[in-house]
Amino acid sequence: MMRRLLCWAGPPTVLAVLALTPATWARADPPAPAPAPVRVPPIARAWPVGVRPPVLRGWEPPATAYGPGHRGVDLSAPAGSAVRAVAAGRVSFAGRVAGQGVVAVRLAGTDLRTTYEPVRASVKKGDAVRAGDVVGTVEPSGTHCPTACVHWGLLRGETYLDPLLLLPPWLLHRGPSRLLPVWGVPLPAG
């Protein structure tokens, strides 16, 4: 009985091995290319709150459109703090969503928009804002962060991006400014 089973299993096994030769592998579809890196211009000229607020929770992109993740960053800010536009643009939304105050600004010259919540808006849809203009104040909220915070988001179309990419290095890095020597420039006579 065992001999019959081996004889019967032999040809399919040989065919399977022959099908998996290097010549067959060469005809396989190539792997999908890696996604292109996300390009976001560092156009922000101010943080949304404070000077360099602590980031309570960073951006955690979801694996799928509706998957779990964190679609922005949470910045520590006491209730009542001013919330500023990070760059020039036009207010595309100012109102309430699911009980939370939200302000959205379409950034000038880009296909990007920023969102800020929970915010009591001091602007209305259609208002032009410059970098640093106050768009509202932080509302007290205990639903998103363990302490008062602003959730700052960035979108291109319906795709969420890391809003910290908007910040140029001089706004991102902590620490003192450093003056470097300039070589080849004569000192003034004195």
KENU-917046 format. One record per residue: x, y, z negated of N, C-alpha, C, O in turn; residue number from 0. Coordinates in nm, 4 decimals, decimal comma, padded with zeros to 6 digits. Last residue first. Layout:
        nxx        nyy        nzz       caxx       cayy       cazz        cxx        cyy        czz        oxx        oyy        ozz   torza
          X          Y          Z          X          Y          Z          X          Y          Z          X          Y          Z     NUM
...
This chain:
        nxx        nyy        nzz       caxx       cayy       cazz        cxx        cyy        czz        oxx        oyy        ozz   torza
    03,9267    09,9325   -01,2457    03,8762    10,0037   -01,3604    03,9757    10,0472   -01,4499    03,9445    10,1091   -01,5516     189
    03,7825    09,7867   -00,9655    03,8980    09,8594   -01,0223    03,8513    09,9374   -01,1435    03,7461    10,0012   -01,1406     188
    03,6057    09,4768   -00,9836    03,6069    09,6210   -00,9635    03,7285    09,6844   -01,0304    03,7717    09,6416   -01,1375     187
    03,7537    09,1835   -00,8391    03,7000    09,2525   -00,9541    03,7027    09,4025   -00,9277    03,7912    09,4514   -00,8576     186
    03,6623    09,0288   -00,5267    03,7543    09,1064   -00,6106    03,6813    09,1731   -00,7269    03,5655    09,2132   -00,7159     185
    03,5713    08,7035   -00,4763    03,5151    08,8373   -00,4868    03,6060    08,9185   -00,5792    03,6250    08,8827   -00,6954     184
    03,6750    08,4496   -00,4873    03,6968    08,5264   -00,3663    03,6343    08,6642   -00,3686    03,6441    08,7364   -00,2694     183
    03,4279    08,2811   -00,6809    03,5640    08,2890   -00,6309    03,5689    08,3718   -00,5030    03,4780    08,3649   -00,4203     182
    03,2473    08,3390   -00,9535    03,2360    08,3547   -00,8088    03,3770    08,3776   -00,7574    03,4386    08,4802   -00,7861     181
    03,1683    08,1217   -01,2257    03,2562    08,2205   -01,1612    03,2318    08,2225   -01,0104    03,1998    08,1205   -00,9493     180
    02,8312    08,1026   -01,3461    02,9495    08,0394   -01,2911    03,0384    08,1445   -01,2272    02,9887    08,2464   -01,1792     179
    02,6285    08,1059   -01,6236    02,6890    08,1868   -01,5183    02,8172    08,1187   -01,4744    02,9011    08,0821   -01,5568     178
    02,3501    07,9217   -01,7082    02,4957    07,9263   -01,7104    02,5438    08,0097   -01,5935    02,5048    07,9871   -01,4789     177
    02,0761    07,9249   -01,9339    02,1314    07,9511   -01,8014    02,2818    07,9584   -01,8138    02,3347    07,9967   -01,9181     176
    02,0109    07,6608   -02,1724    02,0448    07,7982   -02,1347    02,0921    07,8070   -01,9901    02,1411    07,7099   -01,9325     175
    01,7341    07,4265   -02,1476    01,8697    07,4677   -02,1806    01,8993    07,6053   -02,1277    01,8233    07,6606   -02,0482     174
    01,5615    07,2273   -01,9031    01,5710    07,2987   -02,0308    01,7164    07,3387   -02,0540    01,8079    07,2899   -01,9877     173
    01,4234    07,2376   -01,5823    01,5346    07,2060   -01,6719    01,5332    07,2929   -01,7961    01,5074    07,4133   -01,7925     172
    01,2015    07,3496   -01,4433    01,1977    07,2147   -01,5004    01,3024    07,1922   -01,6073    01,2734    07,1339   -01,7117     171
    01,2618    07,5967   -01,3419    01,1504    07,5859   -01,4358    01,1473    07,4513   -01,5073    01,0962    07,4407   -01,6188     170
    01,4781    07,5436   -01,1768    01,4962    07,6444   -01,2825    01,3792    07,6463   -01,3799    01,3958    07,6938   -01,4922     169
    01,3755    07,3538   -00,9891    01,4673    07,3133   -01,0963    01,4799    07,4158   -01,2092    01,4912    07,3776   -01,3257     168
    01,0192    07,4195   -00,9470    01,1581    07,4239   -00,9018    01,2507    07,3907   -01,0188    01,2096    07,3984   -01,1345     167
    00,7331    07,2181   -00,9568    00,8239    07,3032   -01,0339    00,9643    07,3016   -00,9751    01,0223    07,1948   -00,9553     166
    00,5901    07,0310   -00,8193    00,5740    07,1716   -00,7799    00,6771    07,2626   -00,8457    00,7051    07,3716   -00,7958     165
    00,6276    06,7947   -00,9486    00,7033    06,8150   -00,8251    00,6922    06,9584   -00,7752    00,7760    07,0030   -00,6968     164
    00,4440    06,7877   -01,1505    00,5774    06,8374   -01,1863    00,6649    06,8573   -01,0629    00,7653    06,9282   -01,0694     163
    00,2195    06,6633   -01,0434    00,2263    06,8092   -01,0394    00,3632    06,8654   -01,0779    00,3955    06,9786   -01,0419     162
    00,2225    06,3912   -00,8366    00,2812    06,4376   -00,9623    00,2933    06,5901   -00,9585    00,3703    06,6423   -00,8779     161
   -00,0995    06,3490   -00,6751    00,0464    06,3550   -00,6754    00,0937    06,4035   -00,8117    00,0140    06,4513   -00,8924     160
   -00,3811    06,1854   -00,5350   -00,3187    06,2523   -00,6492   -00,1672    06,2410   -00,6401   -00,1135    06,1368   -00,6024     159
   -00,5628    06,2353   -00,2459   -00,4506    06,1637   -00,3060   -00,3893    06,2462   -00,4180   -00,3507    06,3615   -00,3985     158
   -00,7455    06,3649   -00,0971   -00,7987    06,2879   -00,2101   -00,6888    06,2118   -00,2833   -00,7176    06,1324   -00,3729     157
   -00,5482    06,6332   -00,0235   -00,6695    06,5630    00,0189   -00,7304    06,4959   -00,1026   -00,7635    06,5626   -00,2006     156
   -00,3400    06,6210   -00,2721   -00,3296    06,6463   -00,1278   -00,4438    06,5648   -00,0688   -00,4373    06,4419   -00,0645     155
   -00,3384    06,7542   -00,6040   -00,3963    06,6691   -00,5005   -00,3582    06,7178   -00,3613   -00,3457    06,8376   -00,3360     154
   -00,2551    06,7533   -00,9408   -00,2157    06,7997   -00,8077   -00,2718    06,7021   -00,7059   -00,2548    06,5810   -00,7197     153
   -00,3393    06,8636   -01,2777   -00,3374    06,7698   -01,1665   -00,2945    06,8362   -01,0374   -00,2968    06,9587   -01,0250     152
   -00,3114    06,8790   -01,6169   -00,2741    06,9497   -01,4947   -00,2614    06,8463   -01,3838   -00,1824    06,7525   -01,3944     151
   -00,4850    06,9127   -01,9030   -00,4533    06,8120   -01,8026   -00,4326    06,8880   -01,6720   -00,5242    06,9534   -01,6221     150
   -00,3784    07,0573   -02,1971   -00,4321    07,0851   -02,0641   -00,3882    06,9701   -01,9747   -00,2705    06,9342   -01,9705     149
   -00,4738    06,9964   -02,5424   -00,3850    06,9906   -02,4274   -00,4568    07,0391   -02,3025   -00,5783    07,0592   -02,3018     148
   -00,4804    06,9177   -02,8867   -00,5251    07,0052   -02,7780   -00,4228    07,0026   -02,6644   -00,3019    07,0062   -02,6874     147
   -00,4134    06,5655   -02,9402   -00,4158    06,7046   -02,9848   -00,4613    06,7887   -02,8658   -00,4789    06,7360   -02,7560     146
   -00,4636    06,3347   -02,7965   -00,4774    06,3281   -02,9422   -00,4772    06,4675   -03,0059   -00,5341    06,4862   -03,1135     145
   -00,6707    06,4037   -02,5050   -00,5409    06,3980   -02,5747   -00,5633    06,3867   -02,7250   -00,6691    06,4244   -02,7754     144
   -00,9446    06,3756   -02,4375   -00,8381    06,3359   -02,3456   -00,7032    06,3162   -02,4147   -00,6308    06,2213   -02,3845     143
   -01,1290    06,4548   -02,6326   -01,1555    06,3361   -02,5537   -01,0375    06,2890   -02,4703   -01,0315    06,1711   -02,4354     142
   -01,1379    06,6806   -02,7783   -01,0761    06,5659   -02,8422   -01,0884    06,4401   -02,7591   -01,0616    06,3304   -02,8080     141
   -01,0864    07,0215   -02,7180   -01,1365    06,8937   -02,6677   -01,0638    06,7812   -02,7377   -00,9419    06,7859   -02,7545     140
   -01,1269    07,3645   -02,6710   -01,0996    07,2565   -02,7663   -01,1616    07,1277   -02,7139   -01,2768    07,1266   -02,6706     139
   -00,9949    07,4945   -02,3651   -01,1098    07,4628   -02,4488   -01,0695    07,3575   -02,5510   -00,9873    07,2707   -02,5216     138
   -00,7716    07,7430   -02,2718   -00,7850    07,6024   -02,3110   -00,9068    07,5873   -02,4016   -00,9204    07,6578   -02,5016     137
   -00,8941    07,9811   -02,0338   -00,8327    07,9476   -02,1620   -00,8611    07,8013   -02,1948   -00,9611    07,7441   -02,1513     136
   -00,8103    08,1011   -01,7005   -00,9007    08,0637   -01,8087   -00,8244    08,0402   -01,9371   -00,7067    08,0741   -01,9489     135
   -00,6279    08,1992   -01,5286   -00,7493    08,1447   -01,4670   -00,8506    08,1010   -01,5724   -00,9641    08,0675   -01,5388     134
   -00,3916    08,4538   -01,5047   -00,4720    08,3730   -01,5964   -00,6000    08,3295   -01,5243   -00,6710    08,4118   -01,4665     133
   -00,1185    08,4356   -01,2789   -00,2484    08,4937   -01,3136   -00,3248    08,3980   -01,4043   -00,3232    08,2767   -01,3836     132
    00,1058    08,2916   -01,1993    00,1061    08,3509   -01,3322   -00,0240    08,4172   -01,3718   -00,0403    08,4527   -01,4885     131
    00,0727    08,3664   -00,8633    00,1429    08,2840   -00,9617    00,1461    08,3581   -01,0942    00,1850    08,4747   -01,0998     130
   -00,2563    08,5004   -00,8022   -00,1117    08,4977   -00,7819   -00,0514    08,4058   -00,8861   -00,1160    08,3714   -00,9851     129
   -00,5699    08,4268   -00,6466   -00,4844    08,4345   -00,7656   -00,3387    08,4340   -00,7225   -00,3023    08,3755   -00,6204     128
   -00,8918    08,5142   -00,5302   -00,7495    08,4979   -00,4990   -00,6717    08,5120   -00,6290   -00,7026    08,5977   -00,7117     127
   -01,2018    08,3446   -00,5699   -01,1059    08,4446   -00,6193   -00,9645    08,4113   -00,5733   -00,9225    08,2957   -00,5767     126
   -01,3542    08,1269   -00,4946   -01,3248    08,2275   -00,3938   -01,2257    08,3335   -00,4386   -01,1706    08,4055   -00,3553     125
   -01,5159    08,0749   -00,8028   -01,4825    08,0203   -00,6717   -01,4646    08,1346   -00,5712   -01,5467    08,2260   -00,5632     124
   -01,3758    08,2820   -01,0643   -01,4856    08,2140   -00,9968   -01,4402    08,1672   -00,8600   -01,3390    08,2135   -00,8076     123
   -01,2190    08,2915   -01,3911   -01,2224    08,3188   -01,2474   -01,3445    08,2482   -01,1892   -01,4080    08,1660   -01,2553     122
   -01,2031    08,1942   -01,6348   -01,2181    08,3406   -01,6292   -01,2172    08,3862   -01,4838   -01,2149    08,5061   -01,4564     121
   -01,3207    07,8854   -01,7707   -01,2769    07,9650   -01,6556   -01,3004    08,1142   -01,6766   -01,4038    08,1553   -01,7292     120
   -01,1943    07,6967   -02,0042   -01,3057    07,7908   -01,9930   -01,2612    07,8928   -01,8889   -01,1746    07,9761   -01,9154     119
   -01,0766    07,3725   -01,9373   -01,0506    07,5166   -01,9290   -01,1830    07,5928   -01,9227   -01,2723    07,5577   -01,8455     118
   -00,9169    07,0739   -01,9999   -01,0423    07,1468   -02,0127   -01,0162    07,2965   -02,0253   -00,9426    07,3408   -02,1135     117
   -00,7760    07,1286   -01,6695   -00,8902    07,0996   -01,7566   -00,8425    07,0573   -01,8947   -00,7308    07,0066   -01,9042     116
   -00,6919    07,2127   -01,3414   -00,6626    07,2379   -01,4824   -00,7899    07,2075   -01,5619   -00,8982    07,2542   -01,5268     115
   -00,5374    07,1329   -01,0314   -00,6540    07,1325   -01,1189   -00,6073    07,1495   -01,2629   -00,4982    07,1066   -01,3005     114
   -00,4275    07,2434   -00,7081   -00,4003    07,2083   -00,8474   -00,5310    07,2126   -00,9248   -00,6235    07,2857   -00,8894     113
   -00,3832    07,1290   -00,3765   -00,4618    07,2035   -00,4755   -00,4276    07,1515   -00,6142   -00,4025    07,0327   -00,6343     112
   -00,2298    07,1590   -00,0492   -00,2333    07,1125   -00,1876   -00,3317    07,1933   -00,2705   -00,3604    07,3093   -00,2406     111
   -00,1342    07,2280    00,1950   -00,2541    07,1435    00,1932   -00,2761    07,0872    00,0528   -00,3343    06,9798    00,0374     110
   -00,0305    07,5764    00,1972   -00,0093    07,4321    00,1815   -00,1415    07,3587    00,1985   -00,2469    07,4203    00,2144     109
   -00,0752    07,8505    00,1849    00,0234    07,8008    00,2797    00,0517    07,6522    00,2711    00,1482    07,6048    00,3312     108
   -00,1741    07,8548   -00,1566   -00,1554    07,9274   -00,0312   -00,0471    07,8630    00,0548    00,0591    07,8257    00,0050     107
   -00,3566    07,5947   -00,3052   -00,2317    07,6692   -00,3013   -00,2070    07,7267   -00,1619   -00,2178    07,6559   -00,0618     106
   -00,6604    07,6095   -00,4590   -00,5968    07,5660   -00,3332   -00,4744    07,6554   -00,3149   -00,4869    07,7778   -00,3095     105
   -00,7369    07,5255   -00,7836   -00,6806    07,6317   -00,7005   -00,6154    07,5690   -00,5785   -00,5259    07,4855   -00,5915     104
   -00,9929    07,4626   -01,0179   -00,9090    07,4092   -00,9100   -00,8650    07,5258   -00,8230   -00,9445    07,6144   -00,7919     103
   -01,0891    07,4107   -01,3477   -01,0543    07,5115   -01,2476   -00,9626    07,4432   -01,1469   -00,8672    07,3749   -01,1842     102
   -01,3384    07,2908   -01,5664   -01,2337    07,2598   -01,4685   -01,2145    07,3808   -01,3770   -01,3110    07,4444   -01,3347     101
   -01,4681    07,1838   -01,8738   -01,4411    07,2970   -01,7867   -01,3230    07,2658   -01,6965   -01,2190    07,2196   -01,7437     100
   -01,6661    06,8900   -01,9063   -01,5356    06,9557   -01,9220   -01,5249    07,0744   -01,8264   -01,5679    07,0659   -01,7113      99
   -01,9020    06,7564   -01,8434   -01,8946    06,8289   -01,9696   -01,7643    06,9030   -01,9942   -01,7527    06,9733   -02,0946      98
   -01,8529    06,6620   -01,5848   -01,8691    06,5668   -01,6956   -01,8495    06,6348   -01,8303   -01,7880    06,5783   -01,9207      97
   -01,7357    06,9686   -01,5089   -01,7448    06,8339   -01,4540   -01,7480    06,7390   -01,5737   -01,6550    06,7372   -01,6544      96
   -01,8044    07,3108   -01,4550   -01,7995    07,1977   -01,5458   -01,8155    07,0681   -01,4688   -01,8966    07,0577   -01,3768      95
   -01,5896    07,5468   -01,2842   -01,7162    07,5036   -01,3430   -01,6959    07,3844   -01,4329   -01,5856    07,3590   -01,4813      94
   -01,4578    07,6381   -01,0009   -01,4521    07,6830   -01,1402   -01,5875    07,6488   -01,2007   -01,6877    07,7141   -01,1718      93
   -01,2729    07,5828   -00,7074   -01,3764    07,5354   -00,7986   -01,3511    07,5945   -00,9358   -01,2370    07,6006   -00,9817      92
   -01,0853    07,7201   -00,5679   -01,1787    07,6391   -00,4885   -01,2902    07,5806   -00,5749   -01,3911    07,5339   -00,5222      91
   -00,9127    08,0152   -00,5693   -00,9913    07,9264   -00,6545   -01,0927    07,8526   -00,5665   -01,1752    07,9147   -00,4994      90
   -00,6153    08,0301   -00,3849   -00,7548    08,0721   -00,3946   -00,8303    07,9682   -00,4763   -00,8143    07,8479   -00,4554      89
   -00,2769    08,1302   -00,4654   -00,3772    08,0520   -00,3953   -00,5145    08,1121   -00,4103   -00,5293    08,2296   -00,4438      88
    00,0520    08,1019   -00,6049   -00,0536    08,1807   -00,5403   -00,1508    08,0891   -00,4678   -00,1127    07,9843   -00,4155      87
    00,0994    07,8848   -00,8887    00,1421    07,9431   -00,7621    00,0243    08,0206   -00,7039   -00,0892    08,0060   -00,7491      86
   -00,0149    07,8197   -01,1266    00,1290    07,7964   -01,1141    00,1856    07,8598   -00,9874    00,3057    07,8857   -00,9791      85
   -00,2355    08,0140   -01,3161   -00,2107    07,9509   -01,1865   -00,0603    07,9356   -01,1721    00,0144    08,0287   -01,2021      84
   -00,2624    07,9514   -01,6709   -00,2229    08,0327   -01,5561   -00,2123    07,9489   -01,4289   -00,1839    07,8292   -01,4337      83
   -00,4406    07,9829   -01,9625   -00,4043    07,8877   -01,8580   -00,3807    07,9699   -01,7314   -00,4665    08,0476   -01,6896      82
   -00,3890    08,0814   -02,3001   -00,4112    08,1198   -02,1608   -00,3638    08,0082   -02,0678   -00,2598    07,9467   -02,0914      81
   -00,5403    07,9040   -02,5730   -00,4212    07,9475   -02,4979   -00,4602    07,9839   -02,3545   -00,5513    07,9253   -02,2961      80
   -00,7621    07,7908   -02,6883   -00,7595    07,9366   -02,6756   -00,6394    07,9890   -02,6003   -00,6356    08,1073   -02,5663      79
   -00,5924    07,5228   -02,8425   -00,7186    07,5772   -02,7923   -00,7105    07,7295   -02,7927   -00,6580    07,7894   -02,8866      78
   -00,2446    07,4798   -02,7572   -00,3523    07,5000   -02,8536   -00,4776    07,5557   -02,7867   -00,4694    07,6270   -02,6866      77
   -00,1036    07,2337   -02,5600   -00,1450    07,3740   -02,5632   -00,2586    07,3893   -02,6629   -00,3589    07,3184   -02,6536      76
    00,0916    07,0028   -02,3845    00,0480    07,0482   -02,5155    00,0161    07,1971   -02,5103    00,0966    07,2773   -02,4628      75
   -00,0234    06,8604   -02,0884    00,0673    06,9576   -02,1482    00,0097    07,0049   -02,2809   -00,1072    07,0425   -02,2886      74
   -00,0351    06,5761   -01,8997   -00,0977    06,6439   -02,0124    00,0068    06,7311   -02,0795    00,1119    06,6830   -02,1221      73
   -00,0548    06,5368   -01,5472    00,0257    06,5402   -01,6695   -00,0522    06,6167   -01,7758   -00,1260    06,7103   -01,7450      72
   -00,2180    06,2961   -01,3316   -00,1727    06,4304   -01,3666   -00,0787    06,4228   -01,4846   -00,0286    06,3156   -01,5185      71
   -00,3642    06,0497   -01,3518   -00,3567    06,1281   -01,2286   -00,3225    06,2742   -01,2564   -00,3913    06,3647   -01,2092      70
   -00,2738    05,7549   -01,4650   -00,2913    05,8903   -01,5179   -00,2615    05,9860   -01,4045   -00,1459    06,0018   -01,3651      69
   -00,4544    05,4461   -01,4240   -00,3361    05,5304   -01,4128   -00,3648    05,6637   -01,4790   -00,4691    05,6817   -01,5420      68
   -00,6341    05,1800   -01,2636   -00,5957    05,2579   -01,3817   -00,4673    05,3360   -01,3564   -00,3828    05,2952   -01,2767      67
   -00,7798    05,2273   -00,9310   -00,7116    05,1547   -01,0369   -00,6778    05,2432   -01,1553   -00,6908    05,3654   -01,1489      66
   -00,8855    05,3275   -00,7019   -00,9711    05,3299   -00,8207   -00,9085    05,2571   -00,9386   -00,9772    05,2280   -01,0365      65
   -00,6698    05,3039   -00,5207   -00,7455    05,4291   -00,5307   -00,8283    05,4387   -00,6584   -00,8398    05,5464   -00,7168      64
   -00,4029    05,1301   -00,6939   -00,5082    05,1383   -00,5932   -00,5875    05,2661   -00,6172   -00,5739    05,3293   -00,7220      63
   -00,2171    05,1919   -00,8833   -00,1758    05,1012   -00,7757   -00,2763    05,1040   -00,6611   -00,2400    05,0830   -00,5453      62
   -00,1874    05,5355   -00,9910   -00,2572    05,4068   -00,9875   -00,2088    05,3229   -00,8699   -00,1645    05,3770   -00,7686      61
    00,0932    05,6979   -01,1421    00,0066    05,6763   -01,0260   -00,0616    05,5399   -01,0312   -00,0005    05,4408   -01,0712      60
    00,1201    05,8845   -01,4010    00,1295    05,7402   -01,3808    00,0380    05,7052   -01,2643   -00,0818    05,6849   -01,2840      59
    00,2741    06,1636   -01,5421    00,1986    06,1127   -01,4276    00,2259    05,9644   -01,4122    00,3416    05,9223   -01,4103      58
    00,2870    06,1754   -01,9074    00,3298    06,2015   -01,7705    00,2378    06,1401   -01,6669    00,1386    06,0746   -01,6987      57
    00,1811    06,3392   -02,1932    00,1689    06,2173   -02,1127    00,2012    06,2527   -01,9684    00,1479    06,3496   -01,9141      56
    00,2821    06,5710   -02,3025    00,2312    06,4675   -02,3915    00,2162    06,3331   -02,3210    00,2359    06,2274   -02,3809      55
    00,5377    06,7791   -02,2583    00,4533    06,6904   -02,1788    00,4110    06,5752   -02,2702    00,4932    06,4927   -02,3101      54
    00,5559    07,0968   -02,4130    00,5836    06,9533   -02,4191    00,4855    06,8760   -02,3314    00,3656    06,9041   -02,3306      53
    00,6062    07,3836   -02,1967    00,5264    07,3062   -02,2934    00,5690    07,1598   -02,2974    00,6132    07,1051   -02,1964      52
    00,7719    07,6353   -02,1612    00,8083    07,4969   -02,1268    00,7336    07,4066   -02,2236    00,7911    07,3584   -02,3212      51
    00,5773    07,8417   -02,2012    00,6992    07,8628   -02,1232    00,7520    07,7288   -02,0735    00,7741    07,7123   -01,9536      50
    00,2134    07,8113   -02,1700    00,3406    07,8285   -02,2394    00,4570    07,8544   -02,1462    00,4389    07,8849   -02,0283      49
    00,0700    07,6476   -01,8881    00,0571    07,6972   -02,0261    00,1957    07,7110   -02,0859    00,2852    07,6319   -02,0561      48
    00,1603    07,6050   -01,6261    00,0199    07,6401   -01,6497   -00,0048    07,6968   -01,7896   -00,0902    07,7835   -01,8077      47
    00,4679    07,7765   -01,5513    00,3991    07,6604   -01,6058    00,2524    07,6998   -01,6254    00,2233    07,8185   -01,6401      46
    00,5426    07,9415   -01,2417    00,5095    07,9454   -01,3845    00,4539    07,8097   -01,4244    00,3995    07,7369   -01,3414      45
    00,5768    07,9041   -00,9807    00,6545    08,0137   -01,0384    00,6289    08,0300   -01,1872    00,6844    08,1188   -01,2518      44
    00,5918    07,6401   -00,7439    00,5404    07,6945   -00,8700    00,6343    07,8036   -00,9209    00,7561    07,7948   -00,9053      43
    00,6969    07,5166   -00,5217    00,6513    07,6551   -00,5076    00,5989    07,7163   -00,6365    00,5646    07,8345   -00,6380      42
    00,8534    07,2866   -00,3931    00,8641    07,3383   -00,5313    00,8265    07,4865   -00,5360    00,9133    07,5722   -00,5522      41
    00,6401    07,0892   -00,1861    00,7312    07,2037   -00,1977    00,7352    07,2560   -00,3414    00,6305    07,2683   -00,4049      40
    00,6556    06,7483   -00,1638    00,5808    06,8560   -00,2279    00,6770    06,9736   -00,2406    00,7842    06,9596   -00,2995      39
    00,6370    06,4471   -00,0081    00,7020    06,5777   -00,0007    00,6088    06,6834   -00,0591    00,4979    06,7047   -00,0100      38
    00,6955    06,1162   -00,0860    00,6000    06,2255   -00,0945    00,6773    06,3575   -00,0946    00,7712    06,3758   -00,1721      37
    00,8516    05,8958    00,1463    00,8542    05,9697    00,0201    00,7564    06,0871    00,0263    00,7377    06,1487    00,1312      36
    00,6538    05,6446    00,3083    00,7399    05,7630    00,3177    00,7395    05,8357    00,1832    00,6379    05,8368    00,1138      35
    00,6584    05,3003    00,2086    00,5880    05,4271    00,2278    00,6872    05,5436    00,2299    00,7902    05,5410    00,1625      34
    00,8423    05,0634    00,4077    00,8177    05,1276    00,2781    00,7456    05,2599    00,3021    00,7682    05,3252    00,4041      33
    00,6806    04,8600    00,6570    00,7803    04,9592    00,6147    00,7420    05,0197    00,4799    00,6244    05,0258    00,4439      32
    00,6146    04,5117    00,6179    00,5637    04,6483    00,6337    00,6695    04,7474    00,5870    00,7399    04,7222    00,4892      31
    00,8332    04,2726    00,7763    00,7644    04,3277    00,6589    00,7191    04,4705    00,6867    00,7780    04,5409    00,7688      30
    00,7492    04,1292    01,0992    00,8418    04,1962    01,0076    00,7647    04,2517    00,8879    00,6442    04,2753    00,8972      29
    00,6130    03,8066    01,1598    00,5936    03,9512    01,1583    00,6921    04,0146    01,0608    00,7162    03,9611    00,9526      28
    00,8291    03,5544    01,2977    00,7377    03,6026    01,1942    00,7274    03,7546    01,2009    00,8213    03,8225    01,2424      27
    01,0219    03,4635    01,4661    00,8989    03,5112    01,5275    00,8009    03,5659    01,4245    00,6971    03,6198    01,4630      26
    01,2182    03,3725    01,2966    01,2492    03,4902    01,3762    01,1237    03,5476    01,4404    01,1180    03,6676    01,4671      25
    01,1088    03,1364    01,2007    01,1175    03,2520    01,1123    01,1423    03,3791    01,1912    01,0908    03,4846    01,1543      24
    01,1435    02,9661    01,4166    01,0082    03,0055    01,3788    01,0116    03,1294    01,2904    00,9267    03,2176    01,3036      23
    01,4178    02,9373    01,4092    01,3569    02,9937    01,5291    01,2150    03,0404    01,4995    01,1712    03,1430    01,5516      22
    01,4614    02,8098    01,1586    01,4976    02,9506    01,1758    01,4375    03,0140    01,3011    01,4085    03,1336    01,3003      21
    01,1614    02,6084    01,0988    01,2995    02,6252    01,1420    01,3322    02,7735    01,1548    01,2409    02,8558    01,1614      20
    00,9135    02,4996    01,0221    00,9789    02,6004    00,9393    01,1271    02,6150    00,9729    01,2093    02,6323    00,8829      19
    00,8377    02,2945    01,1842    00,7701    02,4231    01,2025    00,8393    02,5338    01,1249    00,8247    02,6511    01,1593      18
    00,9855    02,0805    01,0830    01,0223    02,1356    01,2139    00,9592    02,2718    01,2376    01,0191    02,3567    01,3036      17
    00,8427    02,0404    00,8463    00,9830    02,0816    00,8390    01,0269    02,1429    00,9707    01,0967    02,2443    00,9723      16
    00,5969    01,9582    00,9533    00,6045    02,0786    00,8698    00,7467    02,1303    00,8618    00,7694    02,2510    00,8696      15
    00,6694    01,7213    01,0827    00,6180    01,8349    01,1605    00,6269    01,9652    01,0811    00,6605    02,0700    01,1363      14
    00,7423    01,5648    00,8619    00,8425    01,5973    00,9635    00,7974    01,7163    01,0453    00,8780    01,8043    01,0750      13
    00,4918    01,5485    00,7357    00,6041    01,6113    00,6661    00,7112    01,6524    00,7648    00,7662    01,7620    00,7545      12
    00,3406    01,4086    00,9250    00,3053    01,5472    00,8902    00,4197    01,6199    00,8197    00,4413    01,7390    00,8419      11
    00,4931    01,1557    00,9336    00,4846    01,2476    01,0479    00,4412    01,3895    01,0110    00,5005    01,4845    01,0620      10
    00,4646    01,0501    00,6497    00,5897    01,0841    00,7167    00,5754    01,1820    00,8310    00,6411    01,2860    00,8276       9
    00,2225    00,9651    00,5570    00,2661    01,0993    00,5166    00,3900    01,1427    00,5914    00,4189    01,2623    00,5967       8
    00,2178    00,7040    00,6633    00,1147    00,7995    00,7019    00,1579    00,9431    00,6696    00,1316    01,0338    00,7486       7
    00,4344    00,5871    00,5390    00,4311    00,5928    00,6856    00,3310    00,6962    00,7325    00,3554    00,7679    00,8296       6
    00,3542    00,6099    00,2720    00,4750    00,6784    00,3181    00,4780    00,6913    00,4694    00,5194    00,7944    00,5225       5
    00,1240    00,4462    00,2779    00,1123    00,5866    00,2406    00,2332    00,6659    00,2890    00,2181    00,7764    00,3411       4
    00,2374    00,1956    00,3416    00,1425    00,2582    00,4344    00,1289    00,4080    00,4059    00,1229    00,4882    00,4991       3
    00,3888    00,1521    00,1106    00,4568    00,1618    00,2394    00,3651    00,2287    00,3420    00,4115    00,3105    00,4214       2
    00,1914    00,1261   -00,0826    00,2815    00,2398   -00,0895    00,3515    00,2615    00,0435    00,3717    00,3755    00,0854       1
    00,0825   -00,1178    00,0000    00,0000    00,0000    00,0000    00,0876    00,1251    00,0000    00,0609    00,2196    00,0743       0
